[in-house]
Amino acid sequence: MLTIVAIIIACFFAMNIGASGTAAAMGPAYGSGAIPRKRNAMILVGVFAFLGALAGGEVVRTIGSGIIPVSIVDVEIVIIILGAACLSLFIANLLGIPLSTSEVVVGAIVGAGIAYQSLFFDKLIVIVSFWVIVPIVAFLLAFLFGHLVRKLERKYPDLTGKGKWRKPLVALLIISGCMEAYAAGMNNVANAVGPLVGAGLLDITPAILMGGFFVAIGALLLGGRVLETNGKRITKLSLLQGSTVSITGGSLVITASIFGLPVPLTQVTTSAIIGIGTVEGGLRLWQKSILKQILKVWIVSPLFSLVLSYGLIMLFKQGDYYTLFVLTSVLIATGGAYSMYQSARKERRATFDDGGGI
């Protein structure tokens, strides 16, 4: 019975991965107008994410057994890990925020490892390092290529997509988006099914097939709002700029997947979009509220899934109510302190606006 519950949660998690992957893969194509209809963009993501999942075995092995020992992973731990990660991702999808599935699932696995005081720190340090390095590399590459694209578009106006080159540029951007969707499947499907494989509940091949299928379903059913965020709310892209973003993100993620490293595809793509946008709009782009919101979610989400996973294990597996009480108290205190900080800021603004005191 518990095995069925774990598989159901993994399938729901895979659907949410499909929703988040839609934004990463087809955001540039949708935002630039190469694919004007959301539904078409989501269908393409579903198909190519499924194909990419078939090549994602190395990342599945890393998620399944590369962060914590297989000996502590049972069906209950799998349910807790997937439940914590899935809840974090589902909330982000409801908010329309592109979130890294790699971060939330690794955060949940680390929470389990902390609860049992058993972590492969060397592997974890490598993974977290690449979480930082790869998005920075994506930003820098997109920033450099963005300058080149801008020069080409100024020298050859047809490359902006308004002349005879529009159809080839549209085709290039769609192909680039499909490549990135393939990268999403190759890297991110492991986040849903890796714990199942690590616990011995499924073999790699059926796990990948199941995960790829539900990622495709998730792209169709849940991807619209996140697609809108990545495609249009950050910055508007030309066809050639969109291709630059997708090729940069897809290439980096496929390379990481070959080495079995779970990397944040959504962060990589969003960083590339920001790099292109910085070329066009300068640092003004960094003032947009949506960017600040995305950065906050990126930082909070793995910590949220880590704490949630740890707390659930303390409660249901170890019966350590004292630790759970302290953990809950810290969360309440943190939330209360942040709320008071926000209230103080509003009060100061009101004082300055009115020109007087309270």
N, C-alpha and C positions, 0 to 999 in steps of 0.2 A: 504493500500500500504506500509506504513512504517513498519507494522508488518511483512510483507513478507520480506522486506529488512533486518530486524533484524534477522529473522529466517535464511535467506541465509548467513548472516555474521556468525551466530552461527555455522552453518554447516561447513563453511570454516575453522573457528577456531577449530572445533572438528577434522577436517582432519589434521590440523597442530599439534594438540595434539597427534594424532595417530602417526605422524612422530617422534615427540620427545619421546613419550612413547616407541617406538620401540627400541631406543638406550638404554633406561633405563632397559627395561625388557630382551632383548635378546642380548645386547652387550657382556656379559660374555660368553654366549653359542656360539656366532659367533666368538668372539675373540679367544676362546680356541679350536675352530675347531669341537666342538660337533655338530654344525649345519653349514656345510661348505658353503651352498648356502644362500645368503641374502633373496631370495624370500621365502624360507621355514620359515625362522625366522620371516619375516614380516606377513606371513599368520597366524602363531601361535599367535603372538601378537594380531592381529585383532580379532581372535576368542575369546581369553580369556579376552581381554579388554572389549569386548561387554558383556560377562558374568559378569564381575566385575561391569560394569556400572549398572546392574540391582540391585545391593546391595548398591548403592551410594547415597541413599536418604538423609542421614543426612548431607553430605557435600553439597548437592544441597541446602538444607535449609540454611546452614551457608552462602554460597555465595549469595543466593537470598535475604536474609533479616537479616543476622547477623552482617553486617559491617556498612551499612547505613540504615536509615529508609525506609520502603517500600513507604512511602508517597511521597518521592522525585523521585522515580523511575518510569519514563514513557517510552514510546517506543523510544523517541528520545535519552534519557539517555542510554537506553540499547544499541542502535546503536553506540553511542559514546564510551561506555565502551568496548564493544566487538570489535569495530573497532580499538581502541588504543591497546588493548591486542593482537589482531590478527596480527596487523602490526609488533609489537615487535617480536612475535614468528615466523612469516614468514621470517623476515630478518635473525633471528638466524638459522632457518632451511636451508636457502640458503647458509649461511656461514658454515653449517655443525657443529654447536655448540649445544650441548645438553642444553636446556634451561628449566627452571621451569615454567610451565604454571600457577601454583598457584601464583607465584610471579607477573607475568605480569597482570593477571586478578585482583588480589587483589590490585595491584598498580593502575590500572585503576579505580577501584571502590573507592579507597581512594581519587583519584583525583576528582571524582565526589562529594564525601563527603566534601572535602575541598572547592570546588566551592560553595556549598550550606551551608558551615559551620555547617555540621551535620554528626558526626561520632560516632560510638560506640567504644570509645577508649579502654575500658576494654577488649572487644573481640579482637580488633585489636592487642593490646599488647600481648595477649595470642598467637595469630596466628604467629606474628613476632618472638616471643620468641621460638616457636617450629621450625620456619625456621632455627634458629641458633642451637638449642639443638639437633634436630633429626639428621642432618648431622654429627655433632660432635660425637654423640653416635654411628652412623653407622661406622665412621672412627675408633673409639676406639674398637668396637666389632670386626670389620674386622682385625684390627691390632693384637688383641689378638688371634683370631681364626687363623689368618695367621701364627703366630708362631707355633701353634699346628699342622696346616696342614703341615708346612715345616718339623717338626719333624717326623710326620707320613710318609711323602713321602720319607724322608731319611731312615727311618727304614724299610719301606715296599715299595720298588721301583715300584712295580706293581700299586700303587695308583697314580702314575704320569700319568696313562692312556696308558701305552705302553705294558701292559701285559694282563693277563686274566681278570683283573678288568675293562678293558676299556669300555665294553658294559654297565655294571651296572652304571659306573660313568657318561657315556654319558646320560643314561636315567635319572639319578638323576639331572644332570645339566639342561636338557630340562624341566623336571618337575618343577624345581626351577624357571626357566625362565617363565614358564606358570603361576606359582603362582604370580610372580612379575607383569606380564602383567595383571592378575586379579586385583592386587592392583592398578595398573595404571588406569584401568577402574573405579574401586570403588572410587578413590580419584579425578581423573583429569577430568572425563567427566563433573562433576559439574561445572568446570571452564567455559565451553562453554554454558551450558544450564541454569546455576543458575540465571543469570540476567533475562532470559526470564521468569522463574518461579517467581522471585521477582516482576516483573512488571505485573504479572497476564496474560501474553500472552499465556502460556501453563501450563497445570497441570504437576505434577512431573512425573507421569508414561510415558505419551507420550514424554515428554522432554528427559527422560533418554533413552528411546528406540531410539529416533532420534539421540541423541548425541552418543550413543554407536555404532550405525550403521556407522556414518560418521567418528568416530575414527578408526574403522576397515578399512574403505576405505583409510583414510589417511596413515595408517601403510603400506598398500600395495603400494600406489602411491608415497609417499614422504619420506619414512623412510630410504632409502639406505645410504645417505651421513652421517646422524647422527649416524646410526648404525656403520658405519666404524670408526667414531671418538671414540665412547665409547668402541668399541670392540677391536680395534687394535692400535690406535694412542696414548693411554695413557700408557698402559703396557700390556704385554702378560700374559695370565692367563692359568694355568693348569685346568683340568676338576674339580678337587676338590676345587681349589681356586675360580673358577667361581661359583660353587654351593654355596660356603660360601657367596659370594657377593650377589647373588640373594635371598638367604634365609634371610640374614640380612636385605636387603632393603625391600623385600616384607613383612616381619613380622612387621617391624616398621611402614610401611605405612598403612597396614591393620588395625593395632591397632589404629592409628590416625584417620582413616576413621570411625571406629566404634563410636568415640567420636565427629564426625562431623568436624574435623580439616583439612583444606586444607594444605597439607605439600608438599615440593618440592621433588617429587619422583626422578627426574633426579639428583638433588643434593645429595640425600641420596645414590643412587647407585654409582654415580661418587666418592663420599667420601669413600664408601666402597672399590671401586677399587683402590683408592689412598692408603687406609690403607693396602691392600694386597701388592700393589706395593712397599710401603715403607719397608715392611718386607724383600722383595727380593732385592731391589736396594738401600735401604737407602734413604738419603735426596737428592741423585742425581736426583731422579724422579721429585722433586719439581722444578728442573731447566728447565724442558721441556717447550718449548714455548706454547704448546697446553694447559697446565695447567694454565699458566698465562692468556691466552686468555679466557678460560672458566671462571676463577675467575672475570675477568673484566666484562664479559657479565652478570654474576650473579648479580653483584652490580649495573650495569648501567640499566639493562632491567626493573626492577620494577619502577625505577625513571623515565625512559624514558616513560613508559606507563602512569605513574601518571601525568607527565607534559603534555603529549599529550592529555589525557582525560580532564584535567583541562583547557587547552588552547582551546580545541574545544567547551567545555561548555561555556566558557567566550565569544567565538565568536558567536556561533549559538543560544545559549539559553538565554544569558544575554546581549549580545550586548556590552560587556565591552571591547572596543577596546584599551583603555589605558593600562589595565592590560595585554592584549595580546601583546601589543607593548613592554612593559617592559620585559615580559617573553621571547619573541623572541630575544630581545637585549641581555638578559642574556645568552641565548643559543649560540648566535653568538659569544659573548665575550668569553664564555667558550671554544668553539671550536677553536677560534683564539688563545687563550692562550695556549691550548694544542698543536696546530700546531707549534707555536713559540718555545715551549719547546722541541718538537721533532727535529725541525731544529737546535736549539742550541746544542742538544746532538750530532747530526750528525756532526755539525761543530767542536765540541771539539774532537770527535773521529778522524776526518780527520786531525786535527792539530797534534794530538799525533802520528798518523800513519806516517805523512809526516816529522815529526820532526821540523816543523817550524810554522810560523804564517799564517795568511790568505793571 
